[in-house]
Amino acid sequence: MRILVVGAIEGGTVPMARSVCAAFGRLGQDAHLLDLSDLLEEFRESRSAGDFDRSYRFHITYKTRLLEKVVECMPDVVFGVAQSPLNDTDILTELKRAGVTLCYWFLEDYRLFDYWQTIASYFDHFFTIQRDPFWERLREVGCCTYHYLPAAFDPDFAPPSPEGKGVIPVSFVGAPYPNRVHFFERLGRGDFEIYGDGWDRYHIPPVAVGDRRVTEAEARDIYRRSLVNINLHSSTLEDGFGRGDFINPRTFELAGLGAFQVTDMRKLLPLHFNPADEMVALGTWEDMRRAIGYFLDNEEERRGYAKRAQERVLEEHTYLHRAQEILDIIS
Amino acid sequence: MEEKRFLIIHLSRLGDMLQSLPAVKLLREENPRSRITYFGITEFCQILKNVPWIDNLVTVPWHEIRGVMGEYDDVRSDTLDHLFMRIPELNDEYETVINLTHNWVSAYLTEKVKAAEKRGRVFSENNEIRVSGRWGKYLFAMVKNQEDNPFNLVDIYMGMAGVTNRPATPCLPTNPAVDSSALSYLAGLGYDTDRLSVGFQLGTTKLNKRWPLENFVELGRILSLDLDAQIVLFGSEDEREFEDRFKELADYPFISLIGQTDLGEIGSYLKQVDVLVSNDTGPMHIAAAVGTKVVGIFSGIAYYGVGGPYGSGNIAIQSNYPCAPCTGSTACSDPLCREVIKPAVVARGVKIALGCEEPSSCPGNGASLYRSSFNADGTLQYRLIDGGTDGFLPWLRSSNYNKVVLARSLWSDWLGLEPNALDPHLKQQNGRLDETLSDFSRTCSAYREIYADGKRVCQRIIDEFQKEDRDFPMIRIMVDSLRQVEERVQAIEGPLPTLKEIHGYYMAETGVCDFPRLAEEFLGAYTVLGDITTSFEASLQRIARRQ
């Protein structure tokens, strides 16, 4: 099967598109990647200038790139990942008429990002990291072929080992959502470092790198150097903790790297990790705060959790596993 | 002496209804010349028909109120008005109406009943949750924070009924004639009265709190071998499939009563076994109410703290998973928290309940054991059996248990219970208790400061309104400050989450009115709430000194 994977221009899903494309290839498919990340600068300029003409020209650019690639490889399947610019319904309709199977992996929280409402019904297969009530909403907008497909880990992307760099006792990598700001303000630890874009607006001592997005390689380096990685899922509610459903890609990433993490409990987590042995998932912020202290003092147990989580990820949660699940569904 | 008339409203599940019985029993004991009317759901109240301390049992079929169980709207209130008119007992006059359930239906009916005193949730026109009485407020406040609640539902109901907390078991009398026929029937099935017997309640209405049947089979094997116990299966007609599967898997003899007992007589059968092993179900509470020892298994949405079987010497086995108890909307179709409770651990619980084994540490990460006993203040308490320091989850459960025990000391004063001696479990915790005490103190002090600020702001508004030449810009600033006070309360993170809920219920009691009256009402609420935190701080200091 010839599969064209369409990546995003920026953000965390750019490497995911690369990983899933590579996985399709390893499973014997004729997989091609449309990598649009080289358009990042042009994209940012078109957004920040407030220049509608420039913005229009940018849209033409990426759509042309998409159509050129389609003509070049004549795919049986076009597979988009979250934030990839498969949002022109005219193009989607034409592709469908041409007999192309359209798939989309919506690796986002449907409550925060609502563009699924306008595109979901155009896809033959819509993969989601959430289930009901999202699926109910999808049915309402006319999308009936949805499938649960959580994020995954790519063991083949391995940045250099962090040897020689210092240990970080407790860290967080990610964006400042309201719940993260609220809880991190209350952590009260001098050994805590936050990495990510936009944190410099908040006065949470002692933030280490607070004013820029870290690269994937940098993130992996931080994960592996940290004794305890805090993985607090995003929420727009200040007190949002432990009541969410989906598992973020960071959960699989940290586990796959063998990095130790404490995360907030998710409704879908027990489907993929055993909360008794593989994942330290907490129901309250109070519990998480205490767990951080506990695991800083218990190295052996920390290593045990990290090892078991890593084994589970390598056995069940790599992009190769996900690509196989996708192929089983669409073929 | 004039006869006192009480109306008790309980429109909820069978298990909760059974947990109200000790309160009803004590209400009669403290008011021997009273007339007690109990209003409940027909299907569940069948079991109450011969309870001597209920004078008048009034019921409504579940299907009649199921459709109106949501929150307030005009259609629902019309249906309930009709129901109210149709039931003469609801139109009688009472000294006291006690609403033990927290749904909107019971609140609406409580509002309509004529009574000098109303306890529990009472409907308000603004559709706010208004709860009268400290215990009533506490019940509502702990519903969202079950894991922080130190009190059994039975004790909360006793508090709401206004009786002195004390042991009240057994609280469900059975008919001696039915007891005899139950024994004869069992004998006909091969039951040997000279042998130890262990009952298994295999089913539950909710799948996610049902311990796997295979585990029950394995438990039966262990108990047959270790204790020569005879196993008796209990269950309803709908649960016949369990009997078939049990038969397929069990390589030892057992007696099955599945589908052979109705709600009216099941108490007589449960009375015959030495101990019942049960999921969190109505029959678990029936067994406890007739005085049979119970080993309760709590997973999924079930939590031993509030729903542990009432009575001394019962065992609760709680899954240690951080997500247990879950909210009920969990995605687990086959929850791991049930699997992690191993048959060997439950067998140990049975042996402890029977006195065959001393309480000792429980190996493994998955579950903790608790044993019930009565405190000096008359309340029931489940005490952690295993100290659990050999792994994170037992450590976390033990750490949370510390918080619950500490919270019990604080809430006891406010709820009017006799202060207990410092729990021995807390005494053993040393450094860990210091940390917990410090967390509690920090939280209480945050509340105290906010309430002090709130009172100051209210007083300034009141003072300004008393002046002839009022400074309205300043009043506006003060009103904004009041808003900030509320925001600061909501932003508090830490132990005692129940306190935040209690805050909400006191604030809901303030009237819909203008300034300066609203400032006066807020001042009253902040004073009450400030007093609570001050008393908590005093208790914490006392505990720290006694260590």
Interface residues (C-beta under 8 A of the other chain):
Chain A: R131 H182 F183 R186 E238 D239 G242 R243 D245 M265 K267 L268 L269 P270 L271 N274 P275 A276 D277 V280 A281 L282 G283 T284 W285 E286 D287 R290 A291 Y294 F295 N298 E301 Y305
Chain B: E147 N320 Y321 P322 C323 C326 T327 S329 T330 A331 C332 P335 L336 C337 V340 N365 G366 G391 F392 L393 W395 L396 S399 N400 D439 Q490 A491 E493 G494 P495
